[in-house]
């Protein structure tokens, strides 16, 4: 009885899981991006880098705060040093005396407060652009996730549409085969005509098998970009891509809106601050020092090691003036100056490359829009031709060759339209990327 109840529970859980799987809503493009922004590994890496920049800022500030250390030593002088007092000091003969004591314990606390150090002040100043760079890296990570998920989502969508078209083609070809079989059996057509159509049917089946494999590969890539478990089923539900073409915002080119430009500018700012920091090494530094300690005296036996302590202490100012370092710092200044000049020239080249990418993206999307309109019209025209040719073939006024040619043209027009559509969506992504507006694109989904 218990075994039957257990089996019934297992069956119930299985059915419930199946029902949940069947009722699980599909992912739209925005859902996929939302999931990726939360779960893809680079998001967490960017968060760690931001926190690391915050900790570096704390470290830079900490170098200008008081530095306090405490030390304690306890030693056993296995053999004490000896010294000689010349004759005539304590008597007519030289005298040997022992320096120090057998056991000695010293406790010391030291504090240092920097009063002026130009290089440390510049280090604190560099903390803000360093944190800004971490934030820009986070934005770059988010933009990359949006771009990669959207691009792969479109690839999955195209693969699904190709499969739907191939299945529709198979169904239409099967209907033609059924007619041809009757005609062949009745001697109306030659067997070779049936065979030609059967070859087309088998070829379409092979194409369908390849398309299904491409769909699996595209889904796996999309899952990876989302951080989605590879062993779970991912169902897409965005059916508006075919009916609602994207609206394109033709904004003027502005390099400063690109996160890559801002990253390079922030890096350049940090390099300039580093140059100032190296030059600051020529400037004297001033700090306040203080120390206090205690040492035990007369500890000739181990049991006296923690007794008879005498204190000592001091305060002072430490002024450090660099005089000559073998021209090492001058070499560092020249190296850093060349680094700054190199990055300035590289930024000019980058701006030209960004503008080229923007211009190419504009040209690509204009061409893609034109192709979509033309291919959409061709699909409608070729469908009309196919329908008329099918009717005429049934009436005996068109040959099988005409029917097959019309079918091939219809298939090609459908395939061209799907490819034009994916090219349009990809061109839109590239344009958004070249404008630095991928996050706006995501927010408008």
C-alpha positions as CSV (number, residue, x, y, z in Angstrom):
1,X,0.0,0.0,0.0
2,X,2.8,2.4,0.9
3,X,4.6,1.6,-2.3
4,X,1.4,2.5,-4.3
5,X,1.1,5.8,-2.5
6,X,4.7,6.6,-3.2
7,X,4.3,5.8,-6.9
8,X,1.2,8.0,-7.0
9,X,3.0,10.9,-5.4
10,X,5.9,10.6,-7.9
11,X,3.4,10.5,-10.8
12,X,1.6,13.5,-9.4
13,X,4.9,15.5,-9.1
14,X,5.9,14.5,-12.6
15,X,2.6,15.7,-14.1
16,X,2.7,18.9,-12.1
17,X,6.2,19.6,-13.3
18,X,5.1,18.9,-16.9
19,X,2.2,21.3,-16.6
20,X,4.4,24.0,-15.1
21,X,6.9,23.5,-18.0
22,X,4.1,23.8,-20.5
23,X,2.7,26.9,-18.9
24,X,6.0,28.6,-18.4
25,X,5.8,31.9,-20.3
26,X,8.3,32.4,-23.1
27,X,11.1,35.0,-23.1
28,X,10.8,38.2,-25.0
29,X,13.9,40.1,-26.0
30,X,13.7,42.4,-23.0
31,X,13.2,39.4,-20.7
32,X,16.4,37.8,-22.1
33,X,18.3,41.0,-21.6
34,X,17.0,41.5,-18.0
35,X,18.0,37.9,-17.2
36,X,21.5,38.4,-18.7
37,X,22.1,41.7,-16.8
38,X,21.4,39.8,-13.6
39,X,23.0,36.5,-14.2
40,X,25.9,36.8,-16.8
41,X,29.3,36.5,-15.1
42,X,30.7,39.8,-16.5
43,X,28.1,41.7,-14.5
44,X,29.5,40.4,-11.2
45,X,33.1,41.0,-12.4
46,X,32.1,44.7,-13.1
47,X,30.7,44.9,-9.6
48,X,33.9,43.6,-8.1
49,X,35.9,46.1,-10.1
50,X,33.8,49.0,-8.9
51,X,34.2,47.9,-5.3
52,X,37.9,47.5,-5.9
53,X,38.1,51.1,-7.1
54,X,36.3,52.2,-3.9
55,X,38.8,50.3,-1.8
56,X,41.7,51.9,-3.8
57,X,40.3,55.3,-2.9
58,X,40.3,54.3,0.7
59,X,43.9,53.2,0.5
60,X,45.0,56.5,-1.1
61,X,43.3,58.5,1.6
62,X,44.7,56.2,4.3
63,X,48.2,57.1,3.3
64,X,47.6,60.7,4.4
65,X,46.1,59.6,7.8
66,X,48.2,58.9,10.9
67,X,50.3,55.8,10.7
68,X,50.7,54.1,14.1
69,X,52.8,51.0,14.8
70,X,53.7,49.2,18.0
71,X,56.6,46.8,18.4
72,X,57.8,44.6,21.3
73,X,61.1,42.7,21.5
74,X,62.5,40.4,24.1
75,X,66.0,39.1,23.6
76,X,68.4,36.9,25.4
77,X,72.0,38.1,24.9
78,X,73.8,34.8,24.9
79,X,77.2,36.5,24.9
80,X,77.4,40.2,26.0
81,X,79.7,42.6,24.3
82,X,82.8,43.7,26.2
83,X,84.6,47.0,26.0
84,X,87.9,48.4,27.5
85,X,88.3,51.7,29.4
86,X,91.7,53.1,28.9
87,X,94.2,53.4,31.8
88,X,94.0,56.5,33.8
89,X,90.2,56.8,33.7
90,X,89.3,54.5,36.6
91,X,92.8,53.6,37.7
92,X,96.3,53.1,36.5
93,X,95.4,50.0,34.5
94,X,92.9,49.5,31.6
95,X,89.6,48.0,32.8
96,X,87.3,45.6,30.9
97,X,83.5,46.0,31.4
98,X,80.4,44.3,29.9
99,X,78.0,46.3,27.8
100,X,74.2,45.6,28.2
101,X,72.4,43.0,30.2
102,X,71.6,39.3,29.9
103,X,67.8,39.8,29.2
104,X,66.2,42.8,27.7
105,X,62.6,43.7,26.9
106,X,61.6,46.8,24.9
107,X,58.1,48.0,24.1
108,X,57.8,50.9,21.6
109,X,54.9,52.7,19.9
110,X,55.5,55.0,16.9
111,X,53.2,57.5,15.1
112,X,53.8,59.4,11.9
113,X,51.5,62.0,10.4
114,X,52.3,63.4,6.9
115,X,52.0,67.1,6.9
116,X,52.9,67.7,3.3
117,X,53.5,65.2,0.5
118,X,52.5,66.4,-3.0
119,X,52.6,62.9,-4.5
120,X,50.1,61.5,-1.9
121,X,47.8,64.5,-2.5
122,X,47.7,63.7,-6.2
123,X,47.1,60.1,-5.5
124,X,44.0,61.1,-3.5
125,X,42.9,63.3,-6.4
126,X,43.2,60.3,-8.8
127,X,40.7,58.3,-6.8
128,X,37.7,60.0,-8.3
129,X,38.6,59.4,-12.0
130,X,39.6,55.8,-11.0
131,X,36.1,55.3,-9.6
132,X,34.6,56.9,-12.7
133,X,36.5,54.5,-14.9
134,X,35.1,51.6,-12.9
135,X,31.6,52.9,-13.4
136,X,32.3,53.3,-17.2
137,X,33.5,49.7,-17.3
138,X,30.3,48.7,-15.7
139,X,28.3,50.6,-18.4
140,X,30.5,49.0,-21.1
141,X,29.7,45.5,-19.6
142,X,26.0,46.2,-19.7
143,X,26.1,47.5,-23.2
144,X,28.1,44.4,-24.3
145,X,25.5,42.2,-22.7
146,X,22.6,44.0,-24.4
147,X,24.3,43.8,-27.8
148,X,25.3,40.2,-27.6
149,X,21.9,39.0,-26.3
150,X,20.0,41.0,-28.9
151,X,22.2,39.8,-31.7
152,X,21.9,36.1,-30.6
153,X,18.2,36.5,-30.0
154,X,17.7,37.7,-33.6
155,X,19.8,34.7,-34.8
156,X,17.4,32.3,-32.9
157,X,14.4,34.1,-34.3
158,X,15.7,33.8,-37.9
159,X,16.4,30.1,-37.4
160,X,12.9,29.6,-36.1
161,X,11.4,31.5,-39.1
162,X,13.6,29.4,-41.5
163,X,12.3,26.2,-39.9
164,X,8.7,27.4,-40.2
165,X,9.2,28.3,-43.9
166,X,10.8,24.9,-44.6
167,X,8.0,23.0,-42.9
168,X,5.5,25.0,-45.0
169,X,7.4,24.2,-48.1
170,X,7.5,20.6,-47.2
171,X,3.7,20.6,-46.8
172,X,3.2,22.3,-50.1
173,X,5.6,20.0,-51.8
174,X,3.9,17.0,-50.3
175,X,0.6,18.1,-51.7
176,X,2.2,18.4,-55.2
177,X,3.7,14.9,-54.8
178,X,0.3,13.5,-54.0
179,X,-1.1,15.0,-57.2
180,X,1.9,13.8,-59.2
181,X,1.6,10.3,-57.8
182,X,-1.9,10.0,-59.1
183,X,-0.9,11.4,-62.4
184,X,2.0,9.1,-62.7
185,X,0.0,6.1,-61.7
186,X,-2.6,7.1,-64.4
187,X,0.1,7.6,-67.0
188,X,-0.6,11.3,-67.3
189,X,3.1,12.3,-66.5
190,X,6.4,10.6,-66.9
191,X,7.9,9.0,-63.7
192,X,10.9,11.4,-64.0
193,X,8.6,14.3,-63.3
194,X,7.6,12.7,-60.0
195,X,11.2,11.9,-59.2
196,X,12.3,15.6,-59.8
197,X,9.7,16.8,-57.3
198,X,10.6,14.0,-54.8
199,X,14.3,15.2,-55.0
200,X,13.1,18.7,-54.1
201,X,11.2,17.3,-51.2
202,X,14.2,15.3,-49.9
203,X,16.4,18.4,-50.3
204,X,14.0,20.5,-48.3
205,X,14.0,17.8,-45.6
206,X,17.8,18.0,-45.4
207,X,17.6,21.8,-45.2
208,X,15.1,21.5,-42.4
209,X,17.5,19.2,-40.5
210,X,20.3,21.6,-40.9
211,X,18.1,24.5,-39.8
212,X,17.0,22.7,-36.7
213,X,20.7,22.1,-35.8
214,X,21.4,25.8,-36.4
215,X,18.6,26.6,-34.1
216,X,20.0,24.5,-31.3
217,X,23.4,26.1,-31.8
218,X,21.9,29.6,-31.8
219,X,19.9,28.8,-28.6
220,X,23.0,27.5,-26.9
221,X,24.8,30.7,-27.7
222,X,21.9,32.8,-26.5
223,X,21.8,30.8,-23.2
224,X,25.5,31.4,-22.7
225,X,25.2,35.2,-23.3
226,X,22.3,35.2,-20.8
227,X,23.9,33.1,-18.1
228,X,21.0,30.8,-18.6
229,X,21.4,27.1,-17.5
230,X,22.4,25.1,-20.6
231,X,20.3,22.1,-19.5
232,X,17.0,24.1,-19.2
233,X,14.5,24.8,-22.0
234,X,14.5,28.4,-23.3
235,X,11.4,29.4,-25.2
236,X,11.1,32.7,-27.0
237,X,7.8,34.5,-27.3
238,X,8.5,37.7,-29.2
239,X,6.3,37.4,-32.3
240,X,6.3,41.1,-33.2
241,X,9.6,41.1,-35.0
242,X,8.0,40.2,-38.3
243,X,5.1,42.6,-38.0
244,X,6.6,45.7,-36.3
245,X,9.8,46.9,-38.0
246,X,12.1,48.9,-35.7
247,X,12.0,52.6,-35.7
248,X,15.3,54.2,-36.3
249,X,16.5,57.3,-34.5
250,X,19.0,59.0,-36.8
251,X,20.9,61.1,-34.2
252,X,24.0,63.1,-35.2
253,X,27.4,61.6,-34.4
254,X,28.8,62.7,-31.0
255,X,32.0,60.9,-29.9
256,X,31.6,61.9,-26.3
257,X,28.4,59.9,-26.0
258,X,30.4,56.7,-26.5
259,X,31.5,54.8,-23.4
260,X,34.7,53.8,-25.1
261,X,35.6,57.4,-25.7
262,X,34.8,58.3,-22.1
263,X,36.9,55.4,-20.9
264,X,39.9,56.6,-23.0
265,X,39.4,60.2,-21.7
266,X,39.4,59.0,-18.1
267,X,42.4,56.8,-18.7
268,X,44.2,59.8,-20.2
269,X,43.3,61.9,-17.1
270,X,44.8,59.2,-14.9
271,X,48.0,59.2,-17.0
272,X,48.3,63.0,-16.7
273,X,47.8,62.7,-12.9
274,X,50.5,60.0,-12.8
275,X,52.9,62.4,-14.6
276,X,52.2,65.1,-12.0
277,X,52.7,62.5,-9.3
278,X,56.1,61.6,-10.6
279,X,57.1,65.2,-10.9
280,X,56.0,65.7,-7.3
281,X,58.9,63.5,-6.3
282,X,61.1,66.5,-6.7
283,X,59.2,68.4,-3.9
284,X,60.3,68.0,-0.3
285,X,58.0,66.2,2.1
286,X,57.3,67.0,5.7
287,X,55.9,64.8,8.4
288,X,55.4,64.8,12.2
289,X,56.9,61.9,14.2
290,X,56.4,60.7,17.7
291,X,57.4,57.6,19.6
292,X,57.2,56.4,23.2
293,X,58.6,53.2,24.6
294,X,59.8,51.4,27.7
295,X,62.8,49.1,28.4
296,X,63.6,47.0,31.4
297,X,66.9,47.6,33.2
298,X,69.1,45.2,35.2
299,X,67.4,42.0,34.0
300,X,70.3,39.6,34.5
301,X,68.0,36.7,35.2
302,X,65.0,35.4,33.3
303,X,62.5,36.1,36.1
304,X,63.3,39.8,36.0
305,X,62.5,40.1,32.3
306,X,59.2,41.9,32.9
307,X,60.3,44.1,35.8
308,X,62.1,47.4,36.4
309,X,60.9,49.2,33.2
310,X,62.0,52.7,32.4
311,X,60.2,54.8,29.8
312,X,61.5,57.0,27.0
313,X,59.9,59.1,24.2
314,X,60.3,61.8,21.6
315,X,58.5,64.0,19.1
316,X,59.9,65.6,16.0
317,X,59.6,66.8,12.5
318,X,61.0,64.9,9.5
319,X,61.9,66.9,6.4
320,X,62.9,64.9,3.4
321,X,64.6,66.8,0.5
322,X,65.4,64.9,-2.7
323,X,68.8,66.0,-4.0
324,X,70.1,63.6,-6.6
325,X,68.8,60.2,-7.7
326,X,71.0,59.5,-10.7
327,X,68.4,61.1,-13.0
328,X,66.1,58.1,-12.4
329,X,63.1,60.3,-11.8
330,X,63.8,62.4,-14.8
331,X,63.7,59.3,-16.9
332,X,60.4,58.3,-15.3
333,X,59.0,61.8,-16.2
334,X,60.0,61.5,-19.8
335,X,58.5,58.0,-20.1
336,X,55.2,59.1,-18.6
337,X,55.1,62.2,-20.8
338,X,55.5,60.0,-23.9
339,X,52.8,57.7,-22.6
340,X,50.4,60.7,-22.3
341,X,51.3,61.9,-25.8
342,X,50.8,58.4,-27.2
343,X,47.3,58.2,-25.6
344,X,46.4,61.6,-26.9
345,X,47.3,60.6,-30.5
346,X,45.5,57.3,-30.1
347,X,42.3,59.1,-28.9
348,X,42.4,61.2,-32.1
349,X,42.6,58.0,-34.2
350,X,39.8,56.4,-32.1
351,X,37.5,59.4,-32.8
352,X,38.1,58.9,-36.6
353,X,37.4,55.2,-36.2
354,X,34.2,55.9,-34.3
355,X,33.0,58.3,-37.0
356,X,33.7,55.7,-39.7
357,X,31.8,53.1,-37.8
358,X,28.8,55.5,-37.4
359,X,28.8,56.4,-41.1
360,X,29.0,52.7,-42.1
361,X,26.2,51.8,-39.7
362,X,24.0,54.6,-41.2
363,X,24.7,53.4,-44.7
364,X,24.0,49.7,-43.7
365,X,20.7,50.5,-42.1
366,X,19.5,52.5,-45.1
367,X,20.3,49.7,-47.4
368,X,18.7,47.2,-45.0
369,X,15.5,49.2,-44.9
370,X,15.4,49.3,-48.7
371,X,16.0,45.6,-49.0
372,X,13.3,44.7,-46.5
373,X,10.7,46.8,-48.4
374,X,11.7,45.2,-51.8
375,X,11.9,41.6,-50.4
376,X,8.5,42.0,-48.7
377,X,7.0,43.1,-52.0
378,X,8.7,40.2,-53.8
379,X,7.2,37.7,-51.3
380,X,3.7,39.0,-52.1
381,X,4.3,38.9,-55.8
382,X,5.9,35.5,-55.9
383,X,3.1,34.1,-53.7
384,X,0.5,35.4,-56.2
385,X,2.5,33.9,-59.0
386,X,2.7,30.5,-57.2
387,X,-1.0,30.5,-56.4
388,X,-2.0,31.3,-60.0
389,X,0.6,28.8,-61.4
390,X,-0.8,26.1,-59.1
391,X,-4.3,26.7,-60.2
392,X,-3.3,26.7,-63.9
393,X,-1.3,23.5,-63.4
394,X,-4.4,21.8,-61.9
395,X,-6.3,23.0,-65.0
396,X,-3.7,21.7,-67.3
397,X,-2.6,25.0,-68.8
398,X,0.8,25.1,-67.1
399,X,3.6,22.5,-67.0
400,X,5.2,20.9,-64.0
401,X,8.3,22.9,-64.8
402,X,6.4,26.1,-64.4
403,X,5.0,25.0,-61.1
404,X,8.4,24.0,-59.8
405,X,9.9,27.3,-60.9
406,X,7.2,29.3,-59.2
407,X,7.6,27.2,-56.1
408,X,11.4,27.8,-56.1
409,X,10.9,31.6,-56.6
410,X,8.4,31.7,-53.8
411,X,10.8,29.9,-51.4
412,X,13.7,32.2,-52.4
413,X,11.6,35.3,-51.9
414,X,10.7,34.1,-48.4
415,X,14.3,33.3,-47.5
416,X,15.5,36.7,-48.9
417,X,12.9,38.5,-46.8
418,X,13.9,36.7,-43.6
419,X,17.6,37.5,-44.2
420,X,16.8,41.1,-45.0
421,X,14.8,41.4,-41.8
422,X,17.7,40.0,-39.6
423,X,20.1,42.3,-41.5
424,X,17.8,45.2,-40.6
425,X,17.7,44.3,-36.9
426,X,21.5,43.7,-36.8
427,X,22.1,47.0,-38.6
428,X,19.9,48.7,-36.0
429,X,22.0,47.2,-33.2
430,X,25.2,48.3,-34.9
431,X,23.8,51.8,-35.3
432,X,22.8,52.0,-31.6
433,X,26.3,50.8,-30.7
434,X,28.0,53.4,-32.9
435,X,25.8,56.1,-31.3
436,X,26.4,54.9,-27.7
437,X,22.7,54.4,-27.2
438,X,22.4,50.7,-26.6
439,X,21.1,51.2,-23.0
440,X,18.4,53.5,-24.4
441,X,17.5,50.8,-26.9
442,X,17.2,48.3,-24.1
443,X,15.0,50.7,-22.0
444,X,12.6,51.2,-24.9
445,X,12.1,47.5,-25.5
